[in-house]
Amino acid sequence: MEDSEGFQWRSKRTASSGLLAFGCLIGVTGIVIDSWKGPSWILLSLGIVSVLGGAFHKLASSRAADHDRQDSLLRAGSRGIRDTAELPRVNELNLTDFRVQKASIQISYQSRECEAALRNALIEGAPALILGHSMAGKSHMAAHIVRDLYGSWPIWIPERPNGLRQLMPEGCPRDTVVWLDDIEGYLTSDEPFRAEWLDLMRHRNCRVVATIRTSAYESFQPSGEARLPEWEALERFERIWMLDSEVERERIAAQVPIELRSGVRQYGLAEYVGGGYLATDRFNSGISQHPLAVAMLRAAADWRRVGLERITRSRLIELADTYKAVPTRVGGDESVDVALEWASTPIVGNIRLLEPSGDEWRVFDYLLDYLATEDREIPDSTWMAATADASISQCFRLGMRAYRSGNKHIAKLAWMRGALASPSASNLRRLLLGDATSPAHLQADTSVTSQTADHTSGSPYAADLLGDLLKDEGNIEAAKAAYQLAIDSGNTFAGAYAANDLGKLLAEEGDSVGAKAAYQLAIDSGESNPAAYAEASLGDLLAEEGDTTGAKAAYQRAINSEAASGAKAYAANDLGQLLVREGDTTGAKAAYQLAIDSGESNPAAYAANSLGNLLAKEGDTTGAKAAYQLAIDSGESHPAAYTANSLGNLLAREGDTTGAKAAYQLAIDSGESNQAAYAANSLGNLLAKEGDTTGAKAAYQQAIDSGMPDPAAVAAIGLGDLLAKEGDTTAAKAAYQQAIDLEVPPAVRLASDRLETLLAIERDT
């Protein structure tokens, strides 16, 4: 984004006294010229002044009108602007202005453990994102620090949800605190939050402070190939976690009045002072006394969990039976009006379980987080209703949440609604729905009965995500059409990601020319993050073609780009693997370390695993184990499971069978089916060597039953070998045949040889 001038907070220009006086002066000059009887040269001079003055006045008026338009836009898109059209100063705002929940118990401010991290981030000029549950005290702590560090600075609070989207294209403030409390409200505007806005704010010496609920933050994280565009912006923040700590509770409890100590120890400072515990108490008491109200609250909470903020009264009533502990006629002994009144009655201050918003309702944040801990599955009826009610711009986020929850059917419906609403989607519509092209056909086909026909433009983000899903389903031509729809949409961000995805698909098909052209589209988009991913993908393709020089250059361009650390970390990891193949272990270690140091858990975990493998080959088992442990501790299930297998193999070679078994069990328990199956096979081999044939058979069988062909075939051969040693040739032959039937080529050859050997022995006997 161009470094445009900052906002100017001034009074109205077109009504200014200066312009009025200048206009009057021009008018008087015209009268004088008309009646002038003196020397002609003076008349000529007055004429020139009049013409130039008129032109200047017109230009000044035009500029003033432009400024007034900007001021009008800024007033509409910002909160807290004073009558003088100036931004307020930080120390002029009270806690309510910072959206701090009013305390039900008055208590002096208590310092928090994460304050130092926030101070350091702000002093360094980094955008700061404070994460925690809804009553962790995020906003209060942030307001306290901002007041202390930047009390005399102006503060800009954009209106939610579209204030940033409306105002940032007009310019950016300078030397200003930008307050983005509950940033998820800005992230779900009609257009995604732009990472480049943060870059521009930082360039203009702003201090950006944002807060987000932990559960909301997790909902934006990528899931495999599917990703939300807002994640690029979130990656730019310095993340500061406000975690519940027993040590902090005890420290604060010792400093508050004695009558408050028990409550602080039990609930935590912010929850107790803010009255969050009263909200959960009221909810729990209502389970038996107000079953319809509680059902509506659960429905409203799930409505937000799927990605929609507010729910209508009719939807609450419709979904209530699904959520009642014992489904009965809607209402039962409790009327809808009584249920809504109970749920929306203030508990303390302005806290209520169900918050009215015009004709719609919104569940209280703290109750939402509380109910999320139950880890209940969202009913299909709620998903379907939300898919029907979502706007086109909401479809891709709703689909993403469905995809993350494993509900790919709903994800596909949501993304189809978003993509097929585009008037340019005729080709994709034909590939997905046949020759019928009417919105009615789409609605009948997908069981969606809402507003598809009312929209004239679709969601390119939904088109890109739909392409990923169609590719996974094997519907390649439709996937290409979906990607192309996003590319042709004119949305450079969605189009760049779609171009990268199309390139990877074409590369898998062997169309390297088409893949390179698609990658180049993403690289040339000007969007740093997808461009860096495309450079990494191009590097992979060039490496496969043997062009190692070109591949290294592409990886390096990604690493040196202005992209977020995630894209650069993936490129660094890929560069490390290429350097290993070339024998440059020193360069490979440096590349892997760059990915590890990025702080991006997924690529860092893969890089740690690769570094561990490299160190193990070099005989540095201590370093290898440390690298493996980094990957295992990352919390990223797939690389952690893969690495646990590698660690188990290393420990088994060293003779540490106890440690090896524990590592294999980590992989088995990971839920990553392929790695769990390989680990079960390795565990079977280890137990067989120890003479524990019963345990070995069980482990082999676990791998066989996994449904993963490769590890299952290897395990079937291992089981056959064990049974053959025991003399159970019938069972051994069955195991070998099972390996053959899985049709994994190397295993087929090996199992066939073993089976033929057994049969030959039987013939000789």
Protein Blocks (a to p, Z undefined) as FASTA:
>chain_A
ZZdddddddddfklpfklmmmmmmmmmmmmmmmmpcbdfklmmmmmmmmmmmmmmmmmmm
mmmmmmmmmmmmmmmmpghiafkopacdfklpcfklnopacdfbdcdddddfklmmmmmm
mmnopacdddddfknommmmmmmmmmmmmmmpccdddddfklmmmmmmnoccehiacdde
hkllmmmmmbdcdfklmmmmmmnopacdddddfklmmmmpcehjbccfklmmmmmpccdd
ddddfklmmmmmmmmcfklmmmmmmnopklmmnommmmmmmmmmmmmmmmmlmmmmmmmm
mmmmnopabdcfklmmmmmmmmpmbacdehijacfklmmmmmmpcfbhjbcfbdcehjbc
cddfklmmmmmmnopacdfklmmmmmmmpcfklmmmmmmmmmmnopamlmmmmmmmmmmm
pmklmmmmmmmnojblbfklmmmmnopabfklmpcbdcfklmmmmmmmmmmnopamlmmm
mmmmmmmnopaklmmmmmmmmmmmmmmnopaklmmmmmmmmmmnopaklmmmmmmmmmmm
mmmnopamlmmmmmmmmmmmmbdfklmmmmmmmmmmmmmmnopamlmmmmmmmmmmnopa
klmmmmmmmmmmmmmmnopamlmmmmmmmmmmnopaklmmmmmmmmmmmmmmnopamlmm
mmmmmmmmnopaklmmmmmmmmmmmmmmnopamlmmmmmmmmmmnopaklmmmmmmmmmm
mmmmnopamlmmmmmmmmmmnopaklmmmmmmmmmmmmmmmmmZZ
